[in-house]
Amino acid sequence: MMREGRGAKKPVGGGPRVAAPAPSEGGPPWGIYITLILLVVIAICAGGGWLMYKNHILAVEISKKQDELKKYEGAREKVGELEKKKQEYTAKVDQIKQLKDRQSVPVKLMNRLVEVLPDGAWYTDVSQAEKSSIVLNGMAKGIKTISMFYDNLVATPEFGEVQLGDVSKQSGLDDVYSFKLTFNYYPGGVRPKEEPKPVAAAPAPVRRKSSSEGSGE
């Protein structure tokens, strides 16, 4: 037998061949998994972007509402100031009314007499004769002025039972007359109620006797 040398060539295809391992048909589909993962990531990113957009819109609306509220707060402060001024004004008016109500009857009487006094007339004397009866003496330019003053007194609710007294022309004065007026003064225009006068009872009719009654006695 011939020995093979170390440098001898091995015959081609003569030895056993080792086959490469074939991919297993039952393994996991990694391509599908990766695609699904990418789709999920894209969906999450898209949803996050949409939420950020909605949050931005809401932030803008909230900012606008806050600006409007600031305007309303300023208007509310102005309304509060106006209400405060109104209350102060009402309190002052009430104080003035109370002061007027506390005025004495003579002061109120003179105020009303000044209000009804026409131009061209003036008072010389005002006195009280009875509880509510007032006697007034004055001067006026012309009879028409005295007549106007009389009409003013009659038209005023606080004065009643107005009577015009003596009217005389003043000597040495051109168309100047003196006059006298008497009237009753009712503060506030409230006149006292008159007590009803008692009605006199009618006399009882006299009964006459008939002829039959007279014959029966």
C-alpha positions as CSV (number, residue, x, y, z in Angstrom):
1,M,0.0,0.0,0.0
2,M,1.1,3.4,-0.8
3,R,1.2,5.9,2.0
4,E,-0.2,9.3,1.4
5,G,2.1,12.1,2.0
6,R,1.4,15.1,4.0
7,G,1.2,17.3,1.0
8,A,-1.1,15.0,-0.9
9,K,-4.3,16.5,-2.1
10,K,-7.6,15.1,-0.8
11,P,-9.8,14.0,-3.5
12,V,-12.5,16.4,-4.5
13,G,-15.9,15.4,-3.3
14,G,-14.6,12.4,-1.8
15,G,-15.3,13.2,1.9
16,P,-18.7,13.7,3.6
17,R,-20.3,17.1,3.3
18,V,-21.9,19.0,6.3
19,A,-25.2,20.8,5.4
20,A,-25.9,24.3,6.7
21,P,-28.8,24.6,9.2
22,A,-32.0,25.7,7.4
23,P,-34.1,28.3,9.0
24,S,-36.8,26.9,11.2
25,E,-40.2,27.4,9.6
26,G,-42.1,27.7,13.0
27,G,-40.0,30.8,14.4
28,P,-41.6,34.3,15.4
29,P,-42.3,36.8,12.6
30,W,-40.0,39.6,13.7
31,G,-40.8,41.8,10.8
32,I,-44.5,41.9,11.6
33,Y,-43.7,42.7,15.3
34,I,-41.4,45.6,14.4
35,T,-44.1,47.0,12.0
36,L,-46.7,46.9,14.7
37,I,-44.4,48.5,17.2
38,L,-43.7,51.3,14.7
39,L,-47.4,51.8,14.1
40,V,-48.1,52.0,17.8
41,V,-45.3,54.6,18.3
42,I,-46.7,56.7,15.4
43,A,-50.2,56.5,16.8
44,I,-49.0,57.6,20.2
45,C,-47.0,60.5,18.7
46,A,-50.0,61.5,16.7
47,G,-52.3,61.4,19.7
48,G,-49.9,63.3,21.8
49,G,-49.6,66.0,19.1
50,W,-53.4,66.2,18.9
51,L,-53.7,66.6,22.7
52,M,-51.0,69.3,22.7
53,Y,-52.9,71.1,20.0
54,K,-56.1,70.9,22.0
55,N,-54.4,72.1,25.1
56,H,-53.0,75.0,23.2
57,I,-56.5,76.0,22.0
58,L,-57.9,75.6,25.5
59,A,-55.0,77.8,26.9
60,V,-55.8,80.5,24.4
61,E,-59.5,80.4,25.3
62,I,-58.7,80.5,29.0
63,S,-56.5,83.5,28.4
64,K,-59.3,85.3,26.5
65,K,-61.8,84.5,29.3
66,Q,-59.4,85.8,31.9
67,D,-59.0,89.1,30.0
68,E,-62.8,89.4,29.8
69,L,-63.1,88.7,33.5
70,K,-60.6,91.5,34.2
71,K,-62.8,93.9,32.2
72,Y,-65.8,92.8,34.1
73,E,-64.0,93.2,37.4
74,G,-63.1,96.8,36.5
75,A,-66.8,97.4,35.6
76,R,-67.8,95.7,38.9
77,E,-65.6,98.1,40.8
78,K,-67.1,101.1,39.1
79,V,-70.6,99.8,39.9
80,G,-69.6,99.3,43.5
81,E,-68.3,102.9,43.6
82,L,-71.5,104.2,42.1
83,E,-73.6,102.2,44.6
84,K,-71.5,103.6,47.4
85,K,-72.0,107.2,46.2
86,K,-75.7,106.5,45.8
87,Q,-75.9,105.3,49.3
88,E,-74.0,108.3,50.6
89,Y,-76.3,110.7,48.5
90,T,-79.4,108.9,49.9
91,A,-78.1,109.2,53.4
92,K,-77.5,113.0,52.9
93,V,-81.0,113.5,51.4
94,D,-82.5,111.6,54.4
95,Q,-80.6,113.9,56.8
96,I,-81.9,117.0,55.0
97,K,-85.4,115.6,55.1
98,Q,-85.0,115.0,58.8
99,L,-83.7,118.5,59.4
100,K,-86.7,119.9,57.5
101,D,-89.1,117.8,59.5
102,R,-87.5,119.0,62.7
103,Q,-88.0,122.6,61.8
104,S,-90.5,124.5,63.9
105,V,-94.0,125.4,62.5
106,P,-93.1,129.2,62.2
107,V,-90.1,128.4,60.0
108,K,-92.2,126.2,57.8
109,L,-94.9,128.8,57.6
110,M,-92.5,131.5,56.6
111,N,-90.9,129.3,54.0
112,R,-94.3,128.6,52.4
113,L,-95.2,132.3,52.5
114,V,-92.0,133.2,50.7
115,E,-92.8,130.6,48.0
116,V,-96.3,131.9,47.3
117,L,-95.4,135.6,47.5
118,P,-95.5,137.1,44.0
119,D,-93.1,139.7,42.6
120,G,-94.1,143.3,43.6
121,A,-95.4,142.3,47.0
122,W,-93.9,142.2,50.5
123,Y,-94.9,141.5,54.1
124,T,-95.0,144.1,56.8
125,D,-96.4,142.0,59.7
126,V,-97.3,138.4,60.3
127,S,-99.0,137.4,63.6
128,Q,-101.0,134.6,65.0
129,A,-104.5,135.3,66.3
130,E,-105.7,131.9,67.3
131,K,-104.4,128.3,67.2
132,S,-104.2,128.2,63.4
133,S,-105.5,131.6,62.3
134,I,-102.8,133.8,60.8
135,V,-103.1,137.6,60.3
136,L,-100.9,139.0,57.5
137,N,-100.3,142.6,56.6
138,G,-98.4,143.6,53.5
139,M,-97.8,146.0,50.7
140,A,-98.1,145.4,46.9
141,K,-97.7,147.3,43.7
142,G,-101.1,147.2,42.1
143,I,-104.4,145.4,42.8
144,K,-103.5,142.7,40.4
145,T,-100.5,141.7,42.5
146,I,-102.7,141.4,45.6
147,S,-105.2,139.3,43.7
148,M,-102.4,137.0,42.5
149,F,-101.2,136.6,46.1
150,Y,-104.7,135.7,47.2
151,D,-105.0,133.0,44.5
152,N,-101.6,131.5,45.4
153,L,-102.7,131.2,49.1
154,V,-106.0,129.5,48.1
155,A,-104.2,127.0,45.8
156,T,-101.7,126.0,48.5
157,P,-102.9,122.9,50.5
158,E,-101.3,124.2,53.8
159,F,-103.5,127.3,53.8
160,G,-107.2,127.3,54.3
161,E,-110.1,129.7,54.9
162,V,-108.3,132.5,53.2
163,Q,-110.0,135.9,53.5
164,L,-109.0,139.2,52.0
165,G,-109.4,142.1,54.4
166,D,-108.9,145.9,53.9
167,V,-107.1,147.1,50.8
168,S,-106.2,150.8,50.6
169,K,-104.0,152.9,48.4
170,Q,-101.0,154.5,50.0
171,S,-100.8,158.3,49.7
172,G,-97.7,159.6,48.2
173,L,-96.8,156.3,46.5
174,D,-97.6,155.5,42.9
175,D,-99.9,152.5,42.6
176,V,-98.9,151.0,46.0
177,Y,-101.6,149.4,48.1
178,S,-101.6,148.0,51.7
179,F,-103.6,144.8,52.3
180,K,-104.6,142.4,55.0
181,L,-105.2,138.7,54.8
182,T,-106.3,136.1,57.3
183,F,-106.1,132.4,56.9
184,N,-105.5,129.1,58.7
185,Y,-102.2,127.2,58.4
186,Y,-102.1,123.4,58.3
187,P,-98.6,122.0,58.4
188,G,-98.1,119.3,55.8
189,G,-101.5,120.1,54.3
190,V,-103.2,117.8,56.7
191,R,-106.3,119.4,58.0
192,P,-107.9,118.2,61.3
193,K,-111.0,116.1,60.9
194,E,-114.1,117.9,61.9
195,E,-116.1,116.2,64.5
196,P,-119.6,115.3,63.3
197,K,-122.2,117.6,64.9
198,P,-124.8,115.7,66.9
199,V,-128.1,115.4,65.1
200,A,-131.0,116.7,67.2
201,A,-133.6,114.1,67.9
202,A,-136.9,114.6,66.2
203,P,-139.8,115.3,68.5
204,A,-142.1,112.4,69.1
205,P,-145.4,112.7,67.3
206,V,-148.4,113.7,69.5
207,R,-150.9,110.9,69.6
208,R,-154.5,112.1,69.2
209,K,-157.4,110.3,70.7
210,S,-159.9,109.0,68.2
211,S,-163.7,109.4,68.7
212,S,-164.2,105.8,69.5
213,E,-161.6,105.9,72.3
214,G,-163.4,109.0,73.8
215,S,-166.8,107.3,73.8
216,G,-165.5,104.2,75.5
217,E,-164.4,106.0,78.6
